[in-house]
């Protein structure tokens, strides 16, 4: 065999690959994770499959409810990765976080509602305002603190999916939610009524910083070599624009520009 060919073969053989298939539970999350007839697609599955292909890793996507996806990753050790996931202190104690993008949690109300509060402190003090929030979602430590206070005051309805949030807002059963614009956009697009122009008001909420979003890698199930291989591949792909391109495949450019950033 010629020397060049032998070197090429050796390079392929020595390339690191995952030691086994990587289990990533897929819970419907708007356009970020789409499930139809047990087929998984969306921003993160499409992107992660390509990352895995480049890194030599097979990705498996069992379809589960969101709350179970969290439990499989952080409690029962049945999953290797949770994505997308926002970073918070409690999760950091249980798994390794890989930062990929920043999303902008926004106070969302009907456009016909009174002018909303502009900061967390004022929102906490408006005792008549009630929220609908997706169970197990977290947008950082400040958000988690707010949710605990709303729960103590019995001012929040926890629901299982984004579509229910949209229905409750439209029906006037609640006054607000807090979500990144990309998630609400996907929920409204998927609803039977579609998106009504100008129906919702999106208001920045002072005191609520951008949410660091990425993947949590299980310390219970993944070997250090698999963790290093996948985390390096994901960070590289997020930085080279591949992840943003995956967002723009599913969302209008203006929605991505309003929500998604790398810093």
C-alpha positions in Angstrom: 0.0 0.0 0.0 1.4 3.5 -0.9 2.6 5.5 2.1 -0.1 8.2 1.6 -2.9 5.7 1.6 -1.6 3.9 4.6 -1.4 7.2 6.5 -5.0 8.0 5.5 -6.2 4.6 6.8 -4.3 5.1 10.0 -5.9 8.5 10.5 -9.4 7.1 10.1 -8.8 4.2 12.4 -7.3 6.4 15.1 -10.1 8.9 15.0 -12.0 9.0 18.3 -15.6 7.8 18.3 -18.2 7.4 21.0 -17.9 4.0 22.7 -21.7 3.3 22.4 -24.9 4.9 21.2 -25.8 8.1 23.1 -29.3 8.3 24.6 -30.9 11.8 24.3 -34.6 11.8 25.4 -36.8 13.8 23.0 -39.6 15.8 24.6 -41.7 18.0 22.3 -40.5 21.6 22.7 -42.0 23.6 19.8 -39.7 23.8 16.8 -36.7 23.1 19.0 -37.7 19.4 19.3 -40.6 18.2 17.1 -42.2 14.7 17.5 -44.6 13.4 14.9 -45.5 9.7 14.8 -42.5 8.9 17.0 -40.3 10.7 14.4 -38.0 13.2 16.0 -36.8 16.4 14.2 -36.4 20.1 15.0 -33.5 22.5 15.7 -31.6 20.4 18.2 -32.2 16.8 16.9 -31.3 17.9 13.3 -28.2 19.6 14.5 -27.1 17.0 17.0 -27.4 14.2 14.4 -25.0 16.1 12.2 -22.6 16.8 15.2 -22.8 13.1 16.0 -22.1 12.1 12.4 -19.0 14.3 12.3 -17.8 13.0 15.7 -18.5 9.3 15.0 -21.3 9.1 17.5 -24.7 7.5 17.1 -27.5 9.4 18.8 -30.8 7.8 19.9 -33.9 9.9 20.7 -36.5 8.0 22.8 -39.7 10.1 22.9 -40.8 11.0 26.4 -42.6 13.8 28.3 -40.4 16.8 29.3 -40.6 16.0 33.0 -39.4 12.5 32.4 -36.6 13.7 30.2 -35.3 15.7 33.2 -35.7 12.7 35.5 -33.9 10.3 33.1 -30.9 12.6 33.0 -30.6 13.9 36.5 -32.2 11.2 38.7 -32.6 7.7 37.2 -29.5 7.6 35.0 -31.5 6.3 32.0 -30.2 9.1 29.7 -26.9 10.5 28.7 -27.8 14.0 27.7 -30.6 16.6 28.1 -30.8 19.2 25.3 -31.9 21.9 25.1 -31.6 22.8 28.7 -30.9 26.1 30.5 -28.2 26.3 33.2 -28.9 26.6 36.8 -27.2 25.8 40.1 -29.2 22.7 41.0 -28.6 21.0 37.6 -24.9 21.9 37.8 -24.6 19.7 40.9 -25.8 16.7 39.0 -24.4 16.9 35.4 -21.9 18.7 33.3 -23.2 21.7 31.4 -22.0 22.5 27.9 -22.9 26.1 27.0 -24.1 26.6 23.3 -26.2 29.7 23.0 -27.9 32.4 25.0 -31.7 32.9 24.8 -33.7 35.9 26.0 -36.6 35.1 28.4 -39.3 37.7 27.8 -42.5 38.7 29.7 -45.4 37.8 27.3 -48.9 39.1 27.6 -51.9 39.7 25.3 -51.4 43.0 23.4 -54.8 44.2 24.8 -53.7 43.7 28.4 -52.6 46.7 30.6 -49.0 47.8 30.3 -47.0 45.1 32.0 -44.4 45.5 34.7 -40.9 46.3 33.5 -38.9 44.5 36.2 -39.0 41.4 38.4 -39.6 43.4 41.6 -42.7 45.1 40.2 -44.0 41.8 38.7 -43.7 40.2 42.1 -45.7 43.0 43.7 -48.6 42.8 41.2 -50.5 40.3 43.2 -53.5 40.0 40.8 -51.3 38.9 37.9 -51.3 35.1 37.3 -48.8 33.1 35.2 -48.9 30.0 33.1 -45.5 28.3 33.1 -44.3 25.0 31.6 -43.5 22.5 34.3 -39.7 21.8 34.7 -38.7 24.7 32.5 -35.9 26.9 34.0 -34.4 30.1 32.6 -31.7 30.6 35.2 -31.5 31.3 38.9 -33.5 34.6 38.9 -36.3 32.9 37.1 -36.3 30.0 39.5 -36.5 32.4 42.5 -39.5 34.2 40.9 -41.3 30.9 40.2 -40.9 29.8 43.8 -42.4 33.1 45.0 -45.3 32.9 42.6 -46.0 29.3 43.7 -46.0 30.3 47.4 -48.6 33.0 46.5 -50.6 30.6 44.4 -50.2 32.8 41.4 -49.0 30.2 38.8 -50.5 27.4 36.8 -47.9 24.8 35.8 -48.7 23.1 32.5 -47.1 20.3 30.5 -46.5 22.0 27.1 -46.2 25.3 25.3 -49.5 24.9 23.4 -51.4 25.0 26.7 -49.7 28.2 27.7 -50.9 29.8 24.5 -54.4 28.6 25.0 -54.6 29.9 28.6 -53.3 33.3 27.6 -55.8 33.6 24.7 -58.7 32.4 27.0 -57.8 35.0 29.7 -57.2 32.3 32.3 -53.8 33.8 33.1 -52.2 37.1 32.5 -48.6 36.3 31.5 -45.9 33.8 30.8 -42.1 34.1 30.6 -40.5 32.4 27.6 -37.9 33.1 24.9 -39.6 34.4 21.7 -38.5 31.4 19.7 -40.5 29.0 21.9 -43.7 31.0 21.9 -43.5 31.5 18.1 -43.2 27.8 17.6 -46.1 27.1 20.0 -48.4 29.5 18.2 -47.5 28.3 14.8 -48.4 24.8 15.9 -51.8 25.8 17.3 -55.0 25.4 15.3 -55.5 29.2 15.3 -52.0 29.9 14.0 -50.3 33.2 14.8 -52.4 36.4 14.8 -50.4 39.5 13.9 -50.0 41.8 16.9 -51.8 39.4 19.3 -49.1 39.3 21.9 -46.9 41.8 23.6 -43.2 40.9 24.2 -41.7 42.9 27.0 -38.1 42.8 28.3 -38.1 42.2 32.1 -35.3 44.0 33.9 -33.6 41.7 36.4 -34.0 38.6 34.3 -30.8 38.0 32.4 -30.3 36.0 29.3 -30.5 32.3 29.8 -27.4 30.2 29.1 -28.8 27.3 27.1 -27.0 24.1 26.0 -26.7 20.5 26.9 -26.3 18.7 30.3 -24.1 15.6 30.1 -24.7 12.9 32.6 -21.9 12.1 35.1 -23.7 8.8 35.9 -23.7 7.3 32.5 -21.1 8.9 30.2 -17.5 8.0 30.2 -15.0 10.9 30.4 -13.8 10.2 26.9 -17.4 10.3 25.4 -18.2 13.4 27.4 -15.0 15.2 26.1 -15.6 14.1 22.5 -19.2 15.2 22.3 -18.8 18.4 24.3 -15.9 19.5 22.1 -17.8 18.7 18.9 -20.9 20.6 20.1 -19.0 23.7 21.1 -17.1 23.7 17.8 -20.4 23.4 15.8 -22.1 26.1 17.9 -19.3 28.5 17.2 -19.0 27.9 13.5 -22.6 29.0 12.9 -24.1 25.5 12.3 -26.4 25.8 15.3 -27.7 29.2 14.3 -28.3 27.9 10.8 -30.4 25.1 12.4 -32.5 27.8 14.2 -33.0 29.7 10.9 -34.2 26.6 9.2 -37.3 26.6 11.6 -37.7 30.2 12.7 -37.9 33.5 10.8 -34.6 35.4 10.8 -36.1 38.3 12.9 -37.2 35.9 15.6 -33.8 34.3 15.8 -32.1 37.8 15.9 -34.4 38.9 18.8 -33.7 35.8 20.8 -30.5 33.8 20.0 -27.0 35.0 20.7 -23.6 33.5 21.5 -22.7 35.9 24.2 
